[in-house]
Amino acid sequence: MALGPVRPSPLVEQAAARLRAQITGGAWPVGTRLPGETTLAKELGVGRSTVREALRALAGAGLVQPRQGSGVFVVATEAAEDWPTRLRRAAVTDVYEVRTAVEVHAARLAAERRTAEDVAAIEAALADRRAAGSADDAAFVDADIAFHAAVVAAAHNPVLTDLFAEFRPVLREGLIELLALTGLRTADPDTGDAAHEALARAVSEGDAEAAAEVLRAELADPFGGRPVPSRGPEPGPHPVGPAAE
C-alpha cells in the first residue's frame, strides 16, 4: 500500500492521517518498525520535521512508540480515546458518581477556602439561577451549572476546576435532555432553589461539613425516583436532581 505524496497544507495533519491509515488499515500491524524519517519524508513528499511532528501526533494518540536507538514501533491499531470522548459515551451512572465525588469535595474545600470575592460570585450565580426560573430549560441549566462552577472555583484547586470544566458540556447536554423527558420544572420552574440557597449559605459561613452534606443529600437521588437511563450508542441523559437542575 503506497503512501503517496500529500498536498501542500496542512502538511503535518495530512502526513499523520496517511501514517494513521497505514496502521489502522493493517499495513503496519502491532510490532512493526516504521520506516525511518528520511524514507517516510521521501514517500510523503514532505520534510523530515513534518514527519517528526506527525509521528509525535501518532504517539500522543497511543498508536506508535519511539524506542531509543531502535526506531518507532506500532503499539496499537486503534487510537486511544481522549477524555471528552470517553465522557460522552460513558454510562450515566459512571459520570454521575465521579461528578458527585468532585462536587462534594469541592464544596467542602470551598467552605474552608472561600474569599469575599468567591462568596459574592456564588451569591450572584444563585441570583442568576433564580432569574432563569422563568426561562427555558437550556437557560436554566446554564445558570445552574454556572452556580456549581462558582462553588467549585471557590475551592481554589485548579485540578478540581479543570475536572468540572471537562464535565460541563456533557452535563449541560444531559441535564437539558433529562428536564425535557421528566418535566421536573413544570410544577416548580425554580426547582432545587432551597438546596442551592443552603449550599451557598454553608459555603459563606465556612461550614465545610454542612456544605458537603447539603450537596451530597441533594445528589443522592438524581433522577427523582425515576429509573436510571441505560447506556446507549448515543450520549444519554445525564444526572439531575434538586441540587443540579
N, C-alpha and C positions, 0 to 999 in steps of 0.2 A: 504494500500500500504506500504509494508515493506521497510525500508531504506536499510538494508543490509550493511555489513562491506565494507570498502574501502580498496584499495590496498595501500601498504606502502608509495608511493610517487607519486606526491606531495600531501600531506595529506590535507592541507588547501584548495587547489583548488578542490580536489575531494569532500571533505566534503561540500564545498559551492555549488558545482554542484548538489549534491544529495539533499540538502535542497532546492535549487532553483527549482529542478524538482518537489518537493512536492508542492511548491507554484504555479508554472506555470501550473502544471498538474491538479490543482483543489483539491488536497487532503487537502490543508490548504487554504481555501478561506480568503478573506479580513476580518479582525476582529478576526481571530483565534489567540489564545495564543499558542505559540510554547512550546513544552515540555522543561523542564529545561535542563541546560547544562549537568548535570550528566546523565540524561536519553538519551539525544542525543549522548553523548560520548559513552555510552554503546551500543546503537544501531548501531552507525557508526564504533565502534571498534577503537576509537581514544581517545586522551586525552582531558580534558576539555579546555586546552589552544588552541588546534586546533579548537574545536567547537567555542570558543570565537572569534577567528580570522575569521572563516567562517561567523559567524553572523555579524561581523563588515563589511565584504565584501558585504553581502546582504543589510546591512543598507546603505552602500555607493551607492548601486545600486537603492536605493529607495524602496526596497521590504519589509523590516521589520523596525520596530522602537522599541527601548527599552524604557520602561516606568518605572521610578524609583519605586521600591517596588512592581511592578505588573508583570514584565516579559517582554518578547519580543513578539510583535504582528505583524501580517501580515497587511501591509497598501496598498499594490499594488500587482497585479499578473503579471505585465509586468515591466521589468527593465527600469529605466529612461535612455534615450539616452545620451551618452556623447556628448560633443561639436563637436568633429570632425565628428561624425556620423551624427549629425544634419546638419552640413555644407554640407556634401556630398549629402544629399537628399533635400537640400533647393532649392527653385526656384532661377534661375539665377538672376532675378531682386532683390530678397531679399539679396542675398550675395553681389551683386554689390553695393546696397545702403549703406550697412554697411561698405564695403571696402572703398567707396568714402569718407564717413564720417571720417573714421580712417586716411586715407592718406592725405586728405586735411588739417585736423587739425594738423597732424604730420608735414606737410610741413611748415605750419605757425610757429610752435614751433621750427622746425629745423633752420629756418632763424634767429630766436631770440636767439637760444642757441648754434649754431654750434661753434665748435672749429677748429683750423687749421688742426687737425687730421681728423675731420669729413669732411672738405672740400676736403682734399686730398683723402679720401676714396670715396667720391661721384665722384670726377673727374676721379679716377681710374676706378670706376664702369661704368662711361659713356664711357671711352675709351674701356673697355671690351665689352660693348654693341655694339659699332661701329664695333669692330673687329668681333663680332659674326654675323654681317650682311651677311658675306659670308658663314656662317654655316647653318645647317638645323634648322627647326623650334624649335626643343627641345632645342638646344644650345642657340638659340636666346632668347627664353622665359626665360631660366635660367639666362642669362645675364641681361635681362630686369628686372626680379624680384630682382636680386641682387642689381641693381641700386636703385629700390624703397626701398629695405630693408636698404640701406645705408642712404637714406633720412630719413626714419623712425627712424633709430638708432640715427641720429643727433638731434632728438627731446629730447633725454635723458629722456624719460619717459618709465620705464620698462613695464608698463601696455600696452601702445601702441605697444611696441616692441613685447610683447607676443601675442597680438591680431593679429598682422600682421603675426607672425610665425604660428599661427593657420590657417590663411587663405592660407598660402603659398602653401601647397600641392594641395589644391582644385583649386587655381588659376592656378598653373602650368598645371594641367591636362586639365582644361577648355580652357586655352589660346592656348595650343598646338592643341587641337581639333578644336577650332574655326579658327585658322590660316589655318589648313588643309581644312576646309569647305569653307572658304571665299576666300582663295588665296590672302590675303591682301598684302603679301610680294612679289608677282610676279612682280609687276611693281616697287616696292620700297623695296628692301631687308632690308634696314635700316629704315623702316617706323617709323615715330614719332621722328626722331632724333632732329629736330628743337625744338620741345616741351621739350624734355628731356634736351637739352642744356640750354634752357631758365629757366627751373626749377633749374638746377644746378647753373646757374648764380645768380638767385634770392636768393637762399639759401646762396651762397658765399658772396653776397653783403649785406646780412642781411635784405632784403626787404621781410618781412613776408607777407604782403598783395599780393605782386606780386607772391610770391611762391604759395600761396593758390589759387590765381586766375588762374595762368597758369595750375595748376593741375586740378582745377575744370572745366575749359573750355575744356581741352583735354578729360576729363572723361564724359563730358556732353552727348556725342553720342558714347557710347562704341561699338556699332555694325555698325558704318558707314552707318546708314540709313537702315540697314537690319532689318527684323522682329526679335523681341526678342524671343529666343528659349523658348518653354514652359516647364513646369515641367514634368518630366517623372520618371519611376521607376528606371532608371539608372542615374548616375550623368551626367548632360547635359553640353554643352559648357558653359563656363563662360566668363564674360565680357572682352572685349579687345578694345582698342582704341589707337589712336596715342601715348598716354602717357603711355600705359600699354601693348604694343605688344612686 
